[in-house]
């Protein structure tokens, strides 16, 4: 009857069906020609050395490529694009590597180059790279016998390397993320309802729920109530990752894509396949055991003295969160971000620029000031912002498709909470620490209630066939 338990069961069932769809519609159809296998075998016996320039967006990569075409020095550009001091100082040199050690798209482009040749921007899973081939070291002697020994393995490797591009190609035929339309105002309400907003608690109290349409994709529309229900059906360990409005948009796009794929899977009857349901049954057992262990732990009690000792020995767990107040300017274009940063460094008022240019309504309406909030609210930016000095300008930092300029206005370090305030948390953490011994004691009690009798003669008559 636990709602989260039911969500996990349904989630695992759906993901298993979708995984089988991918296996049948994408992976099972991948092939490896003899030419591809031989080419892979030759590459696996050859080391190459390269240097590269990295860009997070296609626009930046194209600009770098134009600079190179116009005579700019590769090593000078490396000093400008890399924050890593080693790559800055060595001109983006990555050294020697073998086939299979790097991103497949990066490798395919690198191995296709002649020594001294520079590639056009290459899309990888991390961004875009411009590659220059420095050297090749080939195996001096390759035989047909050796190739035939490794042929099956190389066929498997070639198919594996095609997985990512084949999956992207399959999904692109079914779903175009850029065609998803959002009502920004209603989307903000959904984000606030998730309680992950960086706004103050006063602002969070102004939560609205409506049945108005907030997302459209082709001929399908989603109302706020419907979307919130779909998000609520996602297990909590995924919901907790939604820490920004852009993150919420990504989740919603994922929901739309999953709806499309799931309908295809159901039409093809993949939900009724024996192997699918066997896998679902295994997942069900694992989820049940996870919640059973949790239930056993929750029912375990400790003397107050034991809990209090755990509290005093582990005060780092019971601090109130660190908080900070920042000013921000969120922008869509890096060129504008660079221009505003230059103005700020020349003394222009941060609040005025935030009011005029910041894409986020909350910051533009409040001169960029966000108010004190928990450091964790700032997601992947939290460490770099917290470590920065008060009054220092930070950025522009890329946040998905946006660019942010920040200024730290104030910080509040967390304090250790009183025992009475965190007693329940102490019990929960103590349970987690002792979960192994708690489980073993529970199993021992079960064993003590079960009598096992063995008929030695009958047991000895069993024949086991190898």
Protein Blocks (a to p, Z undefined) as FASTA:
>chain_A
ZZklmmmmmmmmmmmmmmmmmmmmmmmmpccdfklmmmmmmmmmcccdddddddfbfklm
mmmmmmmmnopafklmmmmmpmblklmmnoopgbjadehiacfklmmmmmmpcehiacdd
dddfklccddddfbdcddfbdcfklmmmmmmmmmmmmmmmmmmmmmmmmmmmmocfklpc
cdfklmmmmmmmnopafbdfklmmmcccdfbdfbdehjbccdfklmmmmmmmpcfklmmm
mmbfklmmmmmmmmmmmmmmmmmmmmnommmgfklmmmmmmmmmmmmmmmmmmmmmmmpc
cdfklmmmmmmmmmmlmcccddddddddddfbfklmmmmmmmmmnopafklmmmmmmmbl
klmmnnopabjadfklnmmmmmmmmmpcehiacdjddehjbccddddfbdcddddddfkl
mmmmmmmmmmmmmmmmmmmmmmmmmmmmpccdddfklmmmpccdZZ
